[in-house]
């Protein structure tokens, strides 16, 4: 029998994922021995993830190089590298927010499921083959379905898990039907090979458009874009709050890299089709998200609609299909990671102490916990796009990309929507900073304050010094534009 | 010899039936059955194309087989998780009818 030796490059390509797998094993093992000290497990996983992040930042930076690994299954380039970093940072913050609370049973399986979905997202960011793409999306989704319904005794949590599962399973089946046509007409599952068949004109235009619609259904679910956004408010409200934050940032980022990579590789020969589609989605997503957010009474639900509208802004960058557009979308997602995790973190802290996440529960936050109110102020100002915070820079970049691509009306819709958004964001701040009746002081555990400090620092740094980060994204966006 | 298009038409009919079932049915188990039907339609599609490409190339094509196997595995994992969540919904709610799930809305 002959053994085929696997090049060491291939192992380097999935080194972080191997590390994550080991971390899952250790976590489950420690979970048996450390039954009574759950918070220790949380710190253990956070430190393990930070170690993986350090390894990734220190040794695995691909620079401007791009190559495929595992026989074309994965594409190792700056884009996948950047998104994997976003996802791992998101996971660290989520773990920190999940520690030290008694709202749900925090256990080793919770952490193991979270890490499993991180593996799936990391692979999504790098996947360049239909089989790998489908497998990665399912590896991400299935643990997240369980996590959304993790509070087994809580009716709204299990309900949100079931809704998430049904929407996810349906859209992924539709996407898969599209994949089967791509495979059938090109005879290959590699995205680059499929792209060659499409540019050779071997796939009829009708089939191409059909496939495009079906595939965008699957990715639109992941990024919660307009006709596939129905799950988002219900799931964000019912799921454990750290998981809602994770869904709205890391899971969304993974959805966006897959969307950008898929559209740019597979449909690179005639981009006007998907540009029009993404423009329509973007307009509808912004409008629906912002207008429905105006009506909300629940903080988590409001953040869910705000997260839908932000997906719309990011889609402007994707729709432009230019290097600046992709760079803007990436920067937006990086800022959004810190901003939204801070907002959901505050919602989580308020919810664990007051029992519900109504907006009225925020009343008197400035008195009961000034530090928390300050973090909330910064994250909400960044969400509404007010300088000098990261949200302002990323919005400017996205709109600039839209103008550059000649989509002035789309940018106008975006600007109008920013004003609508300002209304409900400032309303939140008004509630938080009004002096209500004397309420007891909120308890903030060390892991929460650490996570909030990281978030606030991220928002401020990304808003004040942006040149180095944007030039850092040059490689990533160039890699997506120029294939191979 | 049955032409390729027949398989594709069968798969399309099954897929649409599954989609219809998943959208219209009220019972969670029935919705799950609809989704499974959609996934199986996809598998018929993939395997029909796989057979076609193998015959055209004159050699067994690997990608299609692997793809179909992976779809089966993922569908099984999804069904297992779905049934587990449905059971926990039943314990809380004493009902698995989707229309009764209305604690979250607005």
Interface residues (C-beta under 8 A of the other chain):
Chain A: X130 X131 X134 X135 X138 X142 X145 X146 X149 X152 X153 X154 X155 X156 X158 X159 X160 X161 X162 X163 X165 X166 X169 X170 X173 X174 X176 X177 X179 X180 X181 X183 X184 X187 X188 X189 X233 X234 X237 X238 X295 X296 X297 X298 X301
Chain B: X15 X18 X19 X22 X28 X31 X32 X35 X38 X39 X41 X42 X45 X46 X48 X49 X52 X53 X56 X57 X61 X63 X64 X66 X67 X70 X71 X74 X77 X78 X81 X82 X84 X85 X86 X88 X89 X91 X92 X93 X98 X101 X103 X104 X105 X106
